[in-house]
Amino acid sequence: MSRRGRMRVLMAPDWTQKNPYLNLLADGLSAQGVTVVFPRGYRRGLPLWRTVRSQGPLDLLHLHWQEAYAYSPWWVGEVCQGLRLWLDLWLVKAFGCRLVWTMHNELPHDARFPRVQRFIQRLVARSADGVIVHSPTAPSVLATFAPKVARKAAVIPHGGYQDYYGPAVPQTEARRRLDLPQEGCLFLFFGRLCPYKGIDLLLDAWRRVVRSTEDLYLAIVGEAESPE
């Protein structure tokens, strides 16, 4: 505990604009008497250690999505960034801050070099004081590269977003607001538009389906990460 008597947690990276998950988690911890802070600005070199030093007394670093700190278009660069991340975390812990890592995915989405990312995950898992996973089957995945860590991983189900988005709108009203046909079967793709989600495959399949069936509609709704 910090000198203030209230646990202070740094959550990184600050991807609060991409997904309400971090905001909801921070709100839940705040209700339990925990102060949550996020990194301010962009820091080169050893960003996590420098952030911990600048944020005042911190009890814990909660790391999400390690690929934010170890991702490169070249495998050699990604290995170097992974080693840099390991050093960054070592310095954080040497500074007296404990480390918890949430393994959100088996591997990062759009991983160019899966073996390198697995190597990085192994470094992070072995550095962590605790690991969180979201499903009962996830510890078995963790055990493939960090068996000792998997035995003490905490399974905490992923929280829902219902309270964030509010009550559902009746179907008829929703279609009216979005200027969609009231009749017919509507298929929805909802979420950030990212390469790994296979939207190109969806469109190819959709073209084949609509040739033989009428009154089918597809809505693709979400923020695109790039013009392509």
SERO-832416 format. One record per residue (C-alpha): x, y, z. Coordinates in steps of 0.05 Angstrom, whole numbers, padded with zeros to 5 digits, always signed. Layout:
N
XYZ
...
END
This chain:
228
+00000+00000+00000
+00023+00071-00014
+00035+00121+00041
-00034+00149+00028
-00066+00084+00052
-00101+00073-00015
-00073+00024-00066
-00050+00059-00130
-00049+00019-00194
-00019+00039-00261
-00056+00008-00320
-00017+00005-00385
-00023+00014-00443
-00074+00070-00444
-00121+00042-00496
-00183+00073-00464
-00202+00105-00530
-00203+00037-00565
-00245-00003-00517
-00287+00013-00455
-00257-00048-00420
-00203-00008-00384
-00251+00047-00363
-00300-00003-00334
-00245-00041-00298
-00217+00023-00269
-00287+00044-00245
-00297-00024-00212
-00230-00020-00176
-00245+00052-00155
-00309+00028-00123
-00266-00020-00082
-00221+00036-00057
-00165+00029-00109
-00136+00090-00146
-00123+00075-00219
-00079+00118-00263
-00059+00113-00336
+00006+00133-00371
+00011+00206-00392
+00040+00220-00460
+00089+00178-00499
+00156+00158-00469
+00213+00128-00508
+00266+00080-00485
+00238+00048-00422
+00167+00075-00421
+00139+00035-00364
+00196+00047-00315
+00197+00121-00333
+00121+00125-00323
+00125+00090-00255
+00178+00139-00233
+00138+00200-00256
+00070+00179-00228
+00091+00182-00155
+00082+00123-00106
+00052+00063-00142
+00037-00005-00112
+00024-00044-00176
+00032-00042-00251
-00025-00078-00287
+00000-00094-00357
-00050-00108-00413
-00034-00124-00486
+00042-00128-00482
+00046-00120-00557
+00037-00045-00547
+00109-00045-00522
+00138-00099-00566
+00115-00097-00638
+00156-00087-00701
+00151-00100-00776
+00216-00140-00772
+00226-00201-00729
+00295-00179-00705
+00265-00112-00683
+00209-00148-00647
+00258-00192-00609
+00297-00130-00589
+00234-00095-00566
+00214-00157-00527
+00280-00157-00490
+00272-00083-00478
+00204-00096-00448
+00233-00149-00403
+00286-00099-00378
+00232-00046-00370
+00191-00093-00326
+00252-00114-00286
+00266-00041-00270
+00194-00029-00251
+00197-00086-00200
+00265-00064-00175
+00233+00004-00161
+00186-00032-00112
+00125-00038-00157
+00092-00106-00164
+00069-00132-00232
+00004-00164-00255
-00006-00185-00327
-00073-00200-00360
-00066-00249-00418
-00125-00226-00460
-00110-00269-00521
-00073-00332-00538
-00030-00289-00583
-00035-00215-00602
-00082-00200-00659
-00047-00190-00726
+00017-00219-00698
+00069-00218-00754
+00116-00265-00717
+00077-00312-00671
+00140-00347-00645
+00171-00281-00625
+00107-00259-00591
+00105-00325-00553
+00177-00313-00531
+00156-00244-00506
+00096-00272-00470
+00141-00321-00434
+00186-00265-00410
+00126-00224-00386
+00093-00284-00351
+00156-00303-00314
+00166-00230-00292
+00095-00223-00266
+00075-00231-00192
+00007-00251-00216
-00028-00269-00282
-00102-00260-00299
-00139-00298-00353
-00212-00293-00373
-00235-00365-00385
-00226-00433-00351
-00189-00460-00412
-00138-00403-00415
-00092-00432-00361
-00079-00492-00405
-00056-00444-00460
-00012-00408-00410
+00017-00474-00388
+00045-00488-00457
+00098-00434-00448
+00097-00418-00373
+00073-00480-00334
+00095-00455-00265
+00058-00389-00276
-00005-00424-00301
-00014-00461-00236
-00025-00396-00199
-00063-00357-00253
-00128-00326-00231
-00189-00338-00276
-00231-00275-00276
-00288-00272-00328
-00287-00215-00376
-00336-00161-00354
-00397-00143-00396
-00410-00076-00431
-00485-00071-00420
-00480-00017-00367
-00433+00023-00411
-00479+00024-00472
-00545+00028-00436
-00610-00009-00448
-00623-00040-00516
-00666-00002-00566
-00726-00040-00594
-00710-00071-00662
-00761-00029-00701
-00736+00036-00671
-00664+00017-00682
-00675+00003-00755
-00713+00068-00763
-00658+00109-00732
-00605+00076-00775
-00647+00082-00838
-00648+00006-00848
-00705-00034-00879
-00758-00057-00830
-00768-00122-00868
-00717-00175-00883
-00661-00208-00845
-00606-00162-00823
-00535-00187-00808
-00491-00143-00766
-00415-00139-00761
-00401-00094-00701
-00334-00072-00673
-00268-00042-00693
-00250-00058-00765
-00183-00094-00762
-00148-00140-00811
-00148-00201-00765
-00225-00201-00763
-00230-00226-00834
-00278-00174-00862
-00252-00189-00932
-00274-00261-00923
-00342-00238-00898
-00353-00195-00960
-00332-00252-01006
-00381-00299-00972
-00435-00247-00972
-00431-00236-01047
-00443-00310-01057
-00503-00312-01010
-00540-00252-01038
-00539-00280-01108
-00590-00333-01090
-00629-00302-01032
-00669-00238-01027
-00686-00193-00968
-00618-00202-00936
-00578-00142-00911
-00509-00134-00881
-00488-00076-00837
-00414-00065-00821
-00410-00017-00763
-00346+00004-00729
-00285+00048-00729
-00232+00031-00781
-00160+00030-00760
-00136+00050-00830
-00168+00074-00895
-00156+00006-00927
END
